[in-house]
Amino acid sequence: MFTLAHEMGHAMHSYYSNTNQPYATADYALFVAEVASTFNEALLMHYLMENTDDPNLKLALLDQWINNFLGTVFTQVIFSEFERNAHQMVADGIPLTVESLNKTYRDIDEKWYGDVAVIDEGYALNWGRIPHFYRRFYVYKYATSFCASAALSKAVLAGEEGALEKYMTFLKSGGSAYPIEVLKQAGVDLTSPIPVDDAMELFNDLVGQMEDLLLN
């Protein structure tokens, strides 16, 4: 269901962009490509959470939402740091080998996770399974898109005046302006730390809800 909601977000974004923009500006930038998809997931999660009293179902939903958050924000930022470092290695004339990339990836993981996780040798190969690295500097856009969609969905679900209309305008905008400007028009300013700070607050709230359910 969540996969369907996610992919339907992409389909809606493409449909509204293609039907409201001329060919030259219909295609939207990768920077906003994951906004509509994760927006739909947020709406679905809210609906399911609001329509059940089953604590076990709520726990399952929170577990999925937290893991989505981890995978779409934190993990993608780790990936982006690895990608940046790999490109810097090339610029510095350092050969890219399995060994050098393994070390680069493992060093980043150890920096992020500290002593709360065991990073074994096998996990250092994790970089090799990420096809998005072949579309340069894509992965960080999952994190920015997720933070943007969290802000947009929050506004729509709260019934803020004009929020839904602004979101629909975003879907119709395609590539008619720079992606940062398209998001600003929708109500999210990613030149400010506020959307990221708000997303971190949402993550803390989700973890708090799970703790409450487990303890009560």
C-alpha positions as a LaTeX table, in Angstrom:
\begin{tabular}{lrrr}
\hline
Residue & $x$ (\AA) & $y$ (\AA) & $z$ (\AA) \\
\hline
Met1 & 0.00 & 0.00 & 0.00 \\
Phe2 & 2.80 & 2.40 & 0.88 \\
Thr3 & 4.67 & 1.53 & $-2.30$ \\
Leu4 & 1.53 & 2.25 & $-4.31$ \\
Ala5 & 1.05 & 5.58 & $-2.51$ \\
His6 & 4.71 & 6.47 & $-3.11$ \\
Glu7 & 4.66 & 5.69 & $-6.82$ \\
Met8 & 1.27 & 7.33 & $-7.26$ \\
Gly9 & 2.87 & 10.51 & $-5.93$ \\
His10 & 5.38 & 10.36 & $-8.77$ \\
Ala11 & 2.58 & 9.70 & $-11.24$ \\
Met12 & 0.51 & 12.64 & $-9.96$ \\
His13 & 3.52 & 14.95 & $-10.08$ \\
Ser14 & 4.28 & 13.97 & $-13.68$ \\
Tyr15 & 0.63 & 14.12 & $-14.74$ \\
Tyr16 & $-0.03$ & 17.59 & $-13.35$ \\
Ser17 & 3.30 & 18.93 & $-14.61$ \\
Asn18 & 2.77 & 17.52 & $-18.09$ \\
Thr19 & $-0.79$ & 18.80 & $-18.36$ \\
Asn20 & $-0.07$ & 22.29 & $-17.04$ \\
Gln21 & 3.33 & 23.09 & $-18.52$ \\
Pro22 & 4.64 & 23.27 & $-22.09$ \\
Tyr23 & 7.06 & 20.54 & $-23.10$ \\
Ala24 & 10.12 & 22.68 & $-22.40$ \\
Thr25 & 9.28 & 23.15 & $-18.69$ \\
Ala26 & 7.18 & 20.06 & $-17.96$ \\
Asp27 & 10.00 & 17.97 & $-16.52$ \\
Tyr28 & 10.75 & 18.66 & $-12.85$ \\
Ala29 & 14.20 & 18.61 & $-11.29$ \\
Leu30 & 15.54 & 15.68 & $-9.28$ \\
Phe31 & 15.74 & 18.02 & $-6.29$ \\
Val32 & 11.94 & 17.87 & $-5.96$ \\
Ala33 & 11.40 & 14.43 & $-7.50$ \\
Glu34 & 10.77 & 12.66 & $-4.17$ \\
Val35 & 8.53 & 15.31 & $-2.61$ \\
Ala36 & 5.19 & 14.14 & $-3.98$ \\
Ser37 & 5.98 & 10.47 & $-3.35$ \\
Thr38 & 6.88 & 10.94 & 0.32 \\
Phe39 & 4.02 & 13.44 & 0.74 \\
Asn40 & 1.58 & 10.66 & $-0.21$ \\
Glu41 & 3.21 & 8.30 & 2.26 \\
Ala42 & 2.76 & 10.88 & 5.02 \\
Leu43 & $-0.94$ & 11.25 & 4.20 \\
Leu44 & $-1.43$ & 7.48 & 4.20 \\
Met45 & 0.40 & 7.09 & 7.49 \\
His46 & $-1.71$ & 9.81 & 9.10 \\
Tyr47 & $-4.92$ & 8.21 & 7.85 \\
Leu48 & $-3.99$ & 4.75 & 9.12 \\
Met49 & $-2.84$ & 6.06 & 12.51 \\
Glu50 & $-6.04$ & 8.07 & 12.94 \\
Asn51 & $-8.29$ & 5.15 & 12.06 \\
Thr52 & $-7.11$ & 2.44 & 14.41 \\
Asp53 & $-7.16$ & 1.92 & 18.15 \\
Asp54 & $-5.13$ & $-1.28$ & 17.93 \\
Pro55 & $-1.86$ & $-0.61$ & 19.80 \\
Asn56 & $-0.07$ & $-3.39$ & 17.90 \\
Leu57 & $-1.07$ & $-1.90$ & 14.55 \\
Lys58 & 0.01 & 1.54 & 15.75 \\
Leu59 & 3.38 & 0.07 & 16.78 \\
Ala60 & 3.78 & $-1.57$ & 13.37 \\
Leu61 & 2.94 & 1.69 & 11.61 \\
Leu62 & 5.28 & 3.71 & 13.80 \\
Asp63 & 8.04 & 1.16 & 13.23 \\
Gln64 & 7.58 & 1.51 & 9.48 \\
Trp65 & 7.43 & 5.31 & 9.62 \\
Ile66 & 10.55 & 5.56 & 11.78 \\
Asn67 & 12.42 & 3.18 & 9.48 \\
Asn68 & 11.26 & 5.19 & 6.46 \\
Phe69 & 12.63 & 8.26 & 8.18 \\
Leu70 & 15.94 & 6.55 & 8.91 \\
Gly71 & 16.23 & 5.22 & 5.37 \\
Thr72 & 15.11 & 8.36 & 3.54 \\
Val73 & 16.87 & 10.99 & 5.65 \\
Phe74 & 19.73 & 9.73 & 7.80 \\
Thr75 & 20.93 & 6.91 & 5.54 \\
Gln76 & 20.75 & 9.07 & 2.43 \\
Val77 & 22.85 & 11.75 & 4.11 \\
Ile78 & 25.43 & 9.06 & 4.92 \\
Phe79 & 25.30 & 7.94 & 1.29 \\
Ser80 & 25.75 & 11.51 & 0.09 \\
Glu81 & 28.80 & 12.00 & 2.30 \\
Phe82 & 30.30 & 8.83 & 0.86 \\
Glu83 & 29.53 & 9.96 & $-2.69$ \\
Arg84 & 31.10 & 13.38 & $-2.09$ \\
Asn85 & 34.21 & 11.78 & $-0.60$ \\
Ala86 & 34.50 & 9.33 & $-3.52$ \\
His87 & 34.36 & 12.18 & $-6.03$ \\
Gln88 & 36.97 & 14.05 & $-3.98$ \\
Met89 & 39.21 & 10.99 & $-4.11$ \\
Val90 & 39.04 & 11.08 & $-7.90$ \\
Ala91 & 39.80 & 14.83 & $-7.90$ \\
Asp92 & 42.81 & 14.17 & $-5.65$ \\
Gly93 & 44.11 & 11.39 & $-7.89$ \\
Ile94 & 43.39 & 8.62 & $-5.38$ \\
Pro95 & 42.48 & 5.35 & $-7.15$ \\
Leu96 & 38.95 & 4.03 & $-6.52$ \\
Thr97 & 39.30 & 0.41 & $-5.44$ \\
Val98 & 37.07 & $-1.88$ & $-3.44$ \\
Glu99 & 39.46 & $-1.48$ & $-0.53$ \\
Ser100 & 39.59 & 2.33 & $-0.65$ \\
Leu101 & 35.82 & 2.64 & $-1.05$ \\
Asn102 & 35.19 & 0.14 & 1.73 \\
Lys103 & 37.39 & 2.14 & 4.07 \\
Thr104 & 35.71 & 5.40 & 3.08 \\
Tyr105 & 32.24 & 3.97 & 3.68 \\
Arg106 & 33.16 & 2.27 & 6.94 \\
Asp107 & 34.86 & 5.41 & 8.32 \\
Ile108 & 31.68 & 7.43 & 7.66 \\
Asp109 & 29.45 & 4.81 & 9.27 \\
Glu110 & 31.66 & 4.66 & 12.34 \\
Lys111 & 31.61 & 8.45 & 12.61 \\
Trp112 & 27.80 & 8.56 & 12.39 \\
Tyr113 & 26.97 & 5.55 & 14.56 \\
Gly114 & 29.78 & 5.86 & 17.09 \\
Asp115 & 29.86 & 2.94 & 19.50 \\
Val116 & 26.13 & 2.16 & 19.37 \\
Ala117 & 26.46 & $-0.20$ & 16.40 \\
Val118 & 28.94 & $-2.81$ & 15.23 \\
Ile119 & 30.08 & $-2.07$ & 11.67 \\
Asp120 & 31.53 & $-5.33$ & 10.37 \\
Glu121 & 33.65 & $-5.86$ & 7.28 \\
Gly122 & 30.68 & $-7.06$ & 5.24 \\
Tyr123 & 28.68 & $-3.93$ & 5.92 \\
Ala124 & 31.53 & $-1.82$ & 4.53 \\
Leu125 & 30.48 & $-3.16$ & 1.10 \\
Asn126 & 27.08 & $-1.53$ & 1.41 \\
Trp127 & 28.06 & 1.22 & $-1.04$ \\
Gly128 & 28.21 & $-1.35$ & $-3.84$ \\
Arg129 & 24.47 & $-2.02$ & $-3.84$ \\
Ile130 & 23.30 & 1.59 & $-4.37$ \\
Pro131 & 22.33 & 2.19 & $-8.02$ \\
His132 & 21.58 & 5.86 & $-7.34$ \\
Phe133 & 25.32 & 6.54 & $-7.17$ \\
Tyr134 & 25.29 & 6.22 & $-10.96$ \\
Arg135 & 23.05 & 9.31 & $-11.07$ \\
Arg136 & 25.53 & 11.68 & $-9.50$ \\
Phe137 & 24.50 & 13.55 & $-6.39$ \\
Tyr138 & 20.99 & 12.13 & $-6.33$ \\
Val139 & 20.91 & 10.51 & $-2.89$ \\
Tyr140 & 20.92 & 13.67 & $-0.74$ \\
Lys141 & 17.77 & 14.79 & $-2.57$ \\
Tyr142 & 15.81 & 12.02 & $-0.83$ \\
Ala143 & 16.62 & 13.68 & 2.48 \\
Thr144 & 15.74 & 17.22 & 1.35 \\
Ser145 & 12.58 & 15.98 & $-0.39$ \\
Phe146 & 11.48 & 14.08 & 2.72 \\
Cys147 & 11.95 & 17.14 & 4.93 \\
Ala148 & 10.06 & 19.29 & 2.42 \\
Ser149 & 7.17 & 16.84 & 2.13 \\
Ala150 & 6.96 & 16.54 & 5.93 \\
Ala151 & 6.41 & 20.30 & 6.13 \\
Leu152 & 3.91 & 20.34 & 3.24 \\
Ser153 & 1.88 & 17.40 & 4.53 \\
Lys154 & 1.81 & 18.87 & 8.03 \\
Ala155 & 0.36 & 22.11 & 6.67 \\
Val156 & $-2.25$ & 20.33 & 4.55 \\
Leu157 & $-3.30$ & 17.96 & 7.34 \\
Ala158 & $-3.57$ & 20.89 & 9.77 \\
Gly159 & $-5.95$ & 22.59 & 7.36 \\
Glu160 & $-3.78$ & 25.69 & 7.01 \\
Glu161 & $-5.40$ & 28.22 & 4.73 \\
Gly162 & $-4.15$ & 27.87 & 1.17 \\
Ala163 & $-1.85$ & 24.92 & 1.96 \\
Leu164 & $-3.61$ & 22.46 & $-0.34$ \\
Glu165 & $-3.83$ & 24.99 & $-3.16$ \\
Lys166 & $-0.10$ & 25.76 & $-2.82$ \\
Tyr167 & 0.70 & 22.06 & $-2.92$ \\
Met168 & $-1.38$ & 21.55 & $-6.07$ \\
Thr169 & 0.44 & 24.50 & $-7.64$ \\
Phe170 & 3.71 & 22.77 & $-6.77$ \\
Leu171 & 2.57 & 19.62 & $-8.60$ \\
Lys172 & 1.67 & 21.71 & $-11.65$ \\
Ser173 & 4.88 & 23.74 & $-11.72$ \\
Gly174 & 7.18 & 21.17 & $-13.30$ \\
Gly175 & 10.47 & 22.84 & $-14.15$ \\
Ser176 & 9.01 & 26.31 & $-14.69$ \\
Ala177 & 11.30 & 27.75 & $-12.00$ \\
Tyr178 & 14.35 & 26.69 & $-10.01$ \\
Pro179 & 13.35 & 23.88 & $-7.62$ \\
Ile180 & 14.18 & 25.95 & $-4.52$ \\
Glu181 & 11.77 & 28.63 & $-5.77$ \\
Val182 & 9.07 & 26.09 & $-6.63$ \\
Leu183 & 9.25 & 24.80 & $-3.05$ \\
Lys184 & 9.19 & 28.31 & $-1.62$ \\
Gln185 & 5.99 & 28.98 & $-3.55$ \\
Ala186 & 4.54 & 25.81 & $-2.01$ \\
Gly187 & 5.45 & 27.05 & 1.47 \\
Val188 & 8.82 & 25.40 & 2.21 \\
Asp189 & 12.09 & 27.31 & 2.27 \\
Leu190 & 15.00 & 24.87 & 2.09 \\
Thr191 & 17.51 & 27.72 & 2.24 \\
Ser192 & 16.48 & 27.86 & 5.91 \\
Pro193 & 17.20 & 25.14 & 8.51 \\
Ile194 & 13.58 & 25.28 & 9.70 \\
Pro195 & 12.20 & 22.41 & 7.53 \\
Val196 & 15.05 & 20.12 & 8.62 \\
Asp197 & 14.67 & 21.13 & 12.28 \\
Asp198 & 10.92 & 20.48 & 12.06 \\
Ala199 & 11.54 & 17.08 & 10.48 \\
Met200 & 13.87 & 16.16 & 13.35 \\
Glu201 & 11.15 & 17.18 & 15.80 \\
Leu202 & 8.73 & 14.90 & 13.95 \\
Phe203 & 11.22 & 12.04 & 14.22 \\
Asn204 & 11.57 & 12.61 & 17.98 \\
Asp205 & 7.77 & 12.67 & 18.30 \\
Leu206 & 7.42 & 9.35 & 16.43 \\
Val207 & 10.02 & 7.72 & 18.68 \\
Gly208 & 8.23 & 9.15 & 21.71 \\
Gln209 & 4.90 & 7.71 & 20.55 \\
Met210 & 6.49 & 4.28 & 20.12 \\
Glu211 & 8.06 & 4.44 & 23.59 \\
Asp212 & 4.69 & 5.36 & 25.11 \\
Leu213 & 2.98 & 2.41 & 23.46 \\
Leu214 & 5.71 & 0.01 & 24.53 \\
Leu215 & 5.69 & 1.22 & 28.14 \\
Asn216 & 1.92 & 1.42 & 28.64 \\
\hline
\end{tabular}
